[in-house]
Amino acid sequence: MSIVLLGSTSGSITLQEPAVAGSTTINLPATSGTALVAPTALTVPNTTGTVMVSGNMPAFSAYKSSGQSLSSGTFTKITFDTEEFDTNSNFASSRFTPTVAGYYQITGVVNNSTGTQTVSTIYKNGSIFKNGTNSSAYSAVATALIYLNGSSDYVELYGYFGTGTSTGSGAEQTYFQGVLVRAG
């Protein structure tokens, strides 16, 4: 479905969502004004581009439902076996490869169920990108705002244990999440 508004308009226009599931894109002209989105109003500044609305931004969340053995002193890819959600089908084989270019908030937590020194590391395209280290507790959090090009860029989560042998399991212990915060 596509609706194009050209020139100046007055009065009100009501857009209804389609009767079938899917995403809806509204392209706004490069003028300022107010668009009514029931039951509130959205102010549109002078800008061009695509407006991302809740519901069409890629997002994922996955976790370990059982422990994973990690050798002490070695960075190891964490394999996630349970997806809570994957809104754009971009998470597979414990790797997030989005098909929409933009800035993504990525967060990963690794829980060390048997030791103390833990490093949670976000890898981008096979290389270390950001670390989260915790030397005195069982969990480490890595979080970063990362630009992903929407075609070949991908992120994965790795864990490192100074001591210990197994990750914690369950949605609250070892998990990996991401969401598009701004298209780009």
Sequence and secondary structure as in RCSB ss.txt:
>XXXX:A:sequence
MSIVLLGSTSGSITLQEPAVAGSTTINLPATSGTALVAPTALTVPNTTGTVMVSGNMPAFSAYKSSGQSLSSGTF
TKITFDTEEFDTNSNFASSRFTPTVAGYYQITGVVNNSTGTQTVSTIYKNGSIFKNGTNSSAYSAVATALIYLNG
SSDYVELYGYFGTGTSTGSGAEQTYFQGVLVRAG
>XXXX:A:secstr
      S   S       SSSS    B  SS EEEEETTEEEEE S  SB   TTSS EEEEE SS  B  TTS 
EE    EEEEETTS EETTEE  SS EEEEEEEEEEBSS S EEEEEEETTEEEEEEEESSSSEEEEEEEEEE S
SS  EEEEEEESS SBB  STTTSEEEEEEEEE 
